[in-house]
Amino acid sequence: MGDKIYTFGVSGDLYDSNLLMYDRNTRSEWLQITGQALEGPLRGTKLHAYPVAYDTWDHWKANHPNGEVLSIHNGFEQRFGNYEISPYAGYDYVPDLFFVVNHDNKLLPRKTRVVGVEIHGVDKAYIEDSLWKRGLVEDRIGDETIVIIADRESSRIGAFASPGHAFGLKGSQVYDESGRRWVWTGYELSLGQEHLRSLDLISTYWFAWAAIHPRTELFGASP
């Protein structure tokens, strides 16, 4: 934020069953799913989000040969445990929550994996399995037309503001209405000098997204 560097840790607290971080500079508490400070001197401040590329290691390595890798073997295993073993084994497969939420939306089973997108205060969720099956979804969120592309082969999902192109997916290749192939690398689609950066998207459980976004729309749901 600004020119100041903030460092973060896990507070151990939850908000609507969502993790709360804290910054060591002001001790403000931040909601992980939105990046917004809920308590402390920086309350109301929102962190700048970076798009996340969902990718396979082979594809990432081929396209980013100098890319760095965050190692889980960092010397803190004795203090924090084995990062390769989930402390919540089996949590994905049972409907129950460990902690209550204030808004328990029943449109989907709680543990359904969704991809959430927010544009200008309008929230919308997409069932992740459906995205993998469809490959490409064109939609509107508020006044914005977007396209979501999901490529199972390389484990990537991207959401892009549509600049008037009609995209299609053939295998793992993205084409526009003129048959031109766009390069999809990391979180960006590009063709020559034209570059589309992925919108911020969150991959999470339905209960987590809906609890924090109680007015969320759901793609495919009846109005």
C-alpha positions in Angstrom: 0.0 0.0 0.0 1.7 3.1 -1.2 5.4 2.9 -0.8 5.2 1.0 2.5 5.8 -2.7 2.7 3.4 -4.7 5.0 4.0 -8.2 6.2 1.2 -10.5 7.1 0.5 -13.5 9.3 -2.5 -15.8 10.1 -4.4 -14.4 13.1 -6.1 -17.6 14.0 -9.5 -15.8 13.9 -12.3 -16.5 11.5 -15.0 -14.3 10.0 -18.0 -16.3 8.6 -15.7 -19.3 8.6 -13.2 -17.4 6.4 -9.6 -16.9 7.4 -8.5 -13.6 8.8 -4.9 -12.4 8.3 -3.3 -9.6 10.2 -0.6 -7.2 9.2 2.4 -6.9 11.6 2.6 -3.1 11.0 -0.8 -2.0 12.4 -2.3 -5.3 13.7 -5.3 -4.7 11.5 -7.2 -7.9 10.5 -7.9 -8.6 6.9 -10.4 -11.0 5.3 -8.6 -13.4 3.0 -11.4 -13.8 0.5 -11.8 -10.1 -0.2 -8.5 -8.6 0.9 -10.2 -6.0 2.9 -9.3 -4.9 6.4 -12.3 -5.5 8.8 -10.7 -4.3 12.1 -7.9 -2.0 13.2 -6.4 1.3 12.0 -6.6 0.2 8.3 -10.3 -0.8 8.5 -12.0 -0.4 5.1 -8.7 -0.5 3.2 -8.6 -3.1 0.4 -5.4 -4.8 -0.8 -4.6 -4.8 -4.5 -5.3 -8.2 -6.0 -3.3 -10.0 -8.6 -4.9 -12.5 -11.0 -4.0 -16.1 -10.3 -3.1 -18.5 -13.0 -4.4 -22.0 -12.4 -1.9 -24.1 -14.3 0.0 -27.4 -14.4 3.6 -27.6 -13.5 4.6 -28.8 -17.0 2.8 -26.0 -18.7 4.1 -23.3 -16.3 7.6 -24.6 -16.6 7.5 -24.6 -20.4 6.1 -21.1 -20.6 8.1 -19.6 -17.7 11.5 -21.4 -17.7 12.9 -18.8 -15.3 9.8 -18.8 -13.0 10.4 -19.2 -9.3 8.7 -21.8 -7.1 7.6 -21.3 -3.5 9.0 -24.2 -1.6 7.0 -25.8 1.2 10.2 -27.0 2.8 11.2 -23.8 4.4 12.5 -24.9 7.8 9.2 -24.2 9.7 7.8 -27.7 9.5 8.6 -28.4 13.1 6.7 -25.3 14.2 3.8 -25.4 11.8 3.5 -29.0 10.8 3.8 -30.8 7.4 2.4 -28.6 4.7 1.9 -31.7 2.5 -0.7 -33.1 4.8 -4.1 -31.3 5.1 -5.1 -30.7 8.7 -8.7 -30.8 7.5 -8.6 -34.2 5.7 -12.0 -35.2 4.4 -13.5 -31.7 4.9 -14.3 -31.5 1.2 -16.6 -34.5 1.3 -19.0 -33.8 4.2 -21.7 -31.1 4.2 -21.1 -29.9 7.7 -19.1 -26.8 8.6 -16.7 -26.6 11.5 -17.9 -23.1 12.3 -21.2 -21.3 11.6 -21.8 -18.7 9.0 -24.3 -15.8 9.2 -25.6 -16.4 5.6 -26.0 -20.1 4.7 -27.1 -20.0 1.0 -28.9 -23.2 0.1 -28.8 -22.8 -3.7 -25.9 -25.2 -3.9 -24.5 -27.8 -1.6 -22.1 -26.0 0.8 -18.9 -27.7 -0.4 -19.5 -27.1 -4.1 -16.4 -25.6 -5.6 -17.2 -22.3 -7.3 -15.2 -19.6 -9.1 -16.3 -16.1 -7.9 -16.0 -12.9 -9.9 -16.7 -9.4 -8.7 -17.0 -6.4 -11.1 -18.0 -2.9 -9.9 -19.7 -4.3 -6.8 -21.7 -7.0 -8.6 -20.8 -10.6 -7.5 -21.3 -13.8 -9.5 -20.4 -17.4 -8.9 -19.8 -20.2 -11.4 -19.7 -23.9 -10.6 -16.2 -25.0 -11.2 -17.0 -28.4 -12.6 -19.4 -26.9 -15.0 -16.7 -24.5 -16.3 -14.3 -27.5 -16.8 -17.0 -29.3 -18.9 -18.1 -26.3 -21.0 -14.6 -24.9 -21.6 -15.8 -21.4 -22.4 -18.7 -19.3 -20.9 -19.8 -15.9 -22.2 -21.8 -13.9 -19.6 -22.6 -10.5 -18.3 -21.9 -9.2 -14.8 -23.6 -5.9 -14.3 -22.9 -3.9 -17.4 -19.8 -5.9 -18.3 -19.6 -8.7 -20.9 -17.0 -11.3 -19.9 -15.7 -14.6 -21.1 -14.5 -17.3 -18.7 -12.1 -19.9 -20.2 -11.4 -23.2 -18.5 -8.8 -25.6 -19.9 -8.8 -28.9 -18.0 -5.7 -30.1 -19.9 -3.5 -27.4 -18.3 -5.7 -26.8 -15.2 -6.2 -23.1 -16.1 -9.2 -20.9 -15.5 -9.2 -17.2 -16.7 -11.9 -14.6 -16.7 -11.5 -11.8 -19.2 -13.4 -8.6 -20.0 -14.7 -9.1 -23.6 -13.3 -6.5 -26.0 -15.9 -7.4 -28.7 -14.2 -10.7 -29.7 -16.1 -14.0 -29.9 -13.7 -16.5 -28.5 -13.7 -20.2 -28.9 -11.6 -23.0 -27.5 -10.2 -25.8 -29.5 -8.3 -28.2 -27.3 -6.1 -25.9 -25.3 -5.9 -23.2 -28.0 -8.0 -20.0 -27.8 -9.3 -18.6 -31.1 -11.3 -15.5 -32.0 -14.1 -15.0 -34.5 -11.5 -14.5 -37.3 -9.8 -17.8 -36.6 -6.7 -16.0 -35.1 -5.0 -17.9 -32.3 -4.4 -16.0 -29.1 -1.6 -16.9 -26.7 -2.8 -17.7 -23.2 0.1 -17.5 -20.9 -0.2 -17.2 -17.1 -3.1 -14.7 -16.5 -3.0 -13.0 -19.9 -4.5 -13.5 -23.4 -2.5 -11.8 -26.1 -2.5 -11.3 -29.9 0.2 -9.0 -31.2 -0.1 -5.7 -29.3 -3.5 -6.6 -27.8 -3.4 -7.9 -24.3 -6.2 -9.0 -22.0 -5.4 -9.4 -18.4 -7.5 -11.8 -16.4 -10.0 -10.4 -14.0 -9.6 -11.2 -10.3 -11.3 -14.5 -9.5 -11.6 -16.6 -6.4 -11.8 -20.4 -6.4 -13.4 -21.5 -3.2 -16.3 -23.3 -1.6 -19.9 -22.1 -2.3 -20.6 -21.5 1.4 -17.5 -19.3 1.8 -18.3 -17.2 -1.3 -22.0 -16.8 -0.5 -21.4 -16.0 3.2 -19.2 -13.0 2.3 -21.2 -12.1 -0.8 -24.9 -12.6 0.3 -26.2 -10.9 -2.8 -24.2 -13.0 -5.2 -25.7 -14.1 -8.4 -25.2 -17.7 -9.5 -24.6 -18.5 -13.2 -27.4 -20.8 -14.5 -29.7 -20.1 -11.6 -33.3 -19.0 -12.3 -33.8 -15.2 -11.6 
